[in-house]
Structures are given as structure tokens and as C-alpha cells.
């Protein structure tokens, strides 16, 4: 469970970064 949660947080952070880059463009 903990490992899964860690992966989810990392994925959410990556997606958030992608959204920020798209917004900047």
C-alpha cells in the first residue's frame, strides 16, 4: 500500500509539472 501511494504521488507531481509547462506555453 505504501509503495503504491508513493508511486501515485510521484505520478501526480509529474502530471502537475506537465500541466505547468503547458500553461507556460
Residue pairs with C-beta under 8 A, 6 or more apart in sequence:
none
